[in-house]
Amino acid sequence: MSDKIAIKNQDLVLRVSHDVDPSVWNEDKYFQFVNRLCGTREYQKEAIWTALRYLLGEQYENLARLAQENWQNGSNEALVGKFRTFESFRDKLSFPDKLAGSLDLATGTGKSYVLYGIAAIMLAEGKVDRVLVLCPSTTIEDGLLEKFRELASDTELASLLGAAVPKIINGSESVVAGAICVENYHQILENATSSIRDSLTGKGARTLVLNDEAHHVYSNENGDPKKPETIRKWKAFLDSPEFGFRYIIGVSGTCYIKDSYFPDVLYRYSLRQAIENGYVKSVQYIVKADDLRDKSQKWQLVVNKHNERVDEVKGLGILPITIVVAQKTRSCDSIAAEFKDFLKETQGLSDEQVNEKVLVAHSKSKENYRLKGIDNDDNKIEWVFSVSMLTEGWDVKRVFQIVPHEERAFNSKLLIAQVMGRGLRIPIGWHMSAGQPKVVVFNHESWAGAVQGLVNDVLEFDKKIVCRNVPESEYNFELLNVKYDPRTKTKTVTKKPVDNLFKKGYVALATAQEQEEKYIEFDELVSGGVSTKWKTTLRNKTYSIDEMAQTMFDRLGEVDEAETYQQEYPIEKLKSIIKRSLEESGSSVITDESRQKLLHALNTIRQKTVEIPEARFEIVPTNFTEIRTSDYAKYDSVSASSLHKDKYLFVTGETANHISSEEKEFYGELSDKLNSFNVIPIANKYEFKTPLNLVIADSNPEARFIEMLTNKDTALFIDKWIKSAHVGFYSINYSWRSESHHSKISNFNPDFFIVTGNRIIVAEVKGDEKLRGDDEYDYLENKGKNVWAKKHFEIINEELEKRGSDVRYKFTFITPKSFGALAEAIKSENVDKIDKFTSELDIVFQQ
């Protein structure tokens, strides 16, 4: 039924035949050596044996021959699905005429053991005289040299090899026979007269080249495959006829060129397998999170989660590290400075105490010396701010949280894998009786699909599923609507300076809270991984009424006729206005947003008198109609591709009972986490108080709103709710004036209707960007909707009062910044708080 093919990375791995003549290559000879080298890590053994069958088995003349075998024998349908023709496939191979290939081994799974095993056996077999191991940095070079020397000095391992122990050297020496030379490839490429180049010239046929972090062979340091002048130096060295290299094996935990998987992988041990087998930490990443008001709230969240990890592992004698990954050195420095100020302000720490906890590490940092010994038990560093230098070769094991601060850190599978790789290694001395350790990736929720896609790699399906009403649902309800007879009226509006600043006696404020509960949902990168909801409390900065009144009084002293205004509005009168403003908004505290609104109200002093002719439509109600939610069978539908992009699907265990037979196969795919759809299951059906079989959110803000409605703490106080259909369900007429002052008339369907007691909250949900009002056309239209909707429900409420009903409607234009305040109003069960609730966007439209 699908019109697209689902291809996973594992499907693209080239099969190396086990049919090897034992007189040519017999792995039994080295069984004990490999067994001792790899211990219980069977995947390391299989990677070594696969590479050696390929290099020593004499079945394949080159990589092109292996590729052709996989293509022709039909054992790899995924290759055909991806490349269509063999010529296209062959063109993607970097070294088709060499015995070349890649091993995909997840970060933290011990690639150095595999490299050493292949090198040592190739030398022992006499197939090559020397081995060159290339890596992208001095950090990795130092680590490999240390590990190889440790393995070469293991006398028992040496005796099992049955040949001379390889000599471990670096590029300062000539690569002599029997040596494994480990070198940073920059040294070779930048020094055309190096001893390595001299000792390898013309000897490539008897040299094995092993590339660690092999994705660098195909990408420059920025991961941009479109700059051949900077990318291909490493590859050109390997391909150079000056050396004539024949045997080339690359090893990487990130076998990607941007988002494209390597076409020459011989063996794969994936991140998912490594996590499920307990060889690395489990990965938790954010799939949903409440919106934050400012940077301070983000730092509060990150610090709260970090401190939670500190408490969890302190009994094991481990102090967790959080890494914050920035895009560039300049932004890294500024972000770190911002965070240090945050720690000083919120925790009362001195500069010395903060600097002991925080390390800034990048190519230009003067603190890089502190990286040495960072894994020691007595090291006090808890926060590392880094750029690309820490994406590879940094093997600290006490990393428990990673914060990609900017989207660039997560804009390709290669970068996602590199960033996550920094936290995968399990701490020394970790007892599995304490459970598998977890590293938290504090990503933006919009990147969740990319994180999951890293381990899933499934293409899209163009299928649809329909949102339907369940007629027998107890959550069906009735709504009252009214039709209008629009009539045009023209008048001239005069706008003049406000002689009496606070004509209403108060300033319209958004409902504010001193502290807010925030929810974040994490998923794990394992089959059947548990979704965990984390709740934490954030505190908003607040101001006293006395402070606010004094600030407003001082501002009045800065304008023309200051003495007049200050006499008219002394501090005590300003206090009364502030108190009334808080009462009207249902608030008890002044937050930063409230403070800005109160100060903004003073700007009317500077306004000039203007006269604008306006053509308006009067609201003349004609007849009232009852609308039943059960009258509409179909509300909406959504495609598979949309659920991979910007739409979200909310389902329960009951959903499968209310879909068509044609939808069942697709619904099964939607329920499988491997397919990376934006599907949000509601575990408890009693918290999904809607008469619909499923609910479709058309945007991230709408999805967040539905999460608020279905959160167990809020759902308890909601009787029923519905997500409106796009057309034909509950329509409200409205008019608005464009920038040219031409009046237009149209209609819209509000997004949500929520019944709580005798109140029906009607919500039109927008993103926080609407608070800025950047798009004037959009702002004016939404303002028109707001004005008419409020008048619409005033008329409805007047009619309900005439009918003797205590039911009332409350309309709000709302963004995620105000979701928490609305939830608190609902949970209060106080109709006065619900009636007075005002969102920040409501305030914008009142200005």
SULRA-V287775 format. One record per run of one state. SS is the DSSP state (H for helix, E for strand, - for the rest). FROM is the first residue (numbers start at 1). LEN is the number of residues. Records with the same first field share a line. If there is no record, write none. Layout:
# SULRA-V287775
SS: FROM-LEN ; FROM-LEN
This chain:
# SULRA-V287775
-: 1-8 ; 13-14 ; 39-3 ; 57-6 ; 73-4 ; 84-2 ; 93-6 ; 106-5 ; 125-5 ; 136-2 ; 153-2 ; 162-5 ; 171-8 ; 191-4 ; 201-3 ; 213-1 ; 218-10 ; 232-1 ; 240-7 ; 253-3 ; 258-2 ; 262-3 ; 270-1 ; 277-5 ; 290-5 ; 317-4 ; 326-3 ; 348-3 ; 362-6 ; 372-11 ; 387-1 ; 391-8 ; 405-2 ; 411-2 ; 422-10 ; 435-3 ; 442-3 ; 457-7 ; 470-8 ; 485-2 ; 496-19 ; 525-7 ; 540-2 ; 544-1 ; 557-5 ; 569-2 ; 586-4 ; 607-3 ; 619-2 ; 632-2 ; 644-4 ; 652-3 ; 659-2 ; 672-1 ; 676-3 ; 682-3 ; 688-4 ; 693-2 ; 698-2 ; 711-1 ; 716-4 ; 724-7 ; 738-5 ; 750-2 ; 757-2 ; 766-2 ; 773-3 ; 803-5 ; 815-1 ; 829-2 ; 837-3 ; 847-1
H: 9-4 ; 27-12 ; 42-15 ; 63-10 ; 77-7 ; 86-7 ; 111-14 ; 138-15 ; 155-7 ; 185-6 ; 195-6 ; 204-3 ; 214-4 ; 228-4 ; 233-7 ; 271-6 ; 295-22 ; 329-19 ; 351-7 ; 368-4 ; 388-3 ; 407-4 ; 413-9 ; 432-3 ; 445-12 ; 545-12 ; 562-7 ; 571-15 ; 592-15 ; 629-3 ; 640-4 ; 655-4 ; 661-11 ; 673-3 ; 685-3 ; 700-11 ; 712-4 ; 768-5 ; 776-27 ; 816-13 ; 831-6 ; 840-7
E: 99-7 ; 130-6 ; 167-4 ; 179-6 ; 207-6 ; 247-6 ; 256-2 ; 260-2 ; 265-5 ; 282-8 ; 321-5 ; 358-4 ; 383-4 ; 399-6 ; 438-4 ; 464-6 ; 478-7 ; 487-9 ; 515-10 ; 532-8 ; 542-2 ; 590-2 ; 610-9 ; 621-8 ; 634-6 ; 648-4 ; 679-3 ; 692-1 ; 695-3 ; 720-4 ; 731-7 ; 743-7 ; 752-5 ; 759-7 ; 808-7
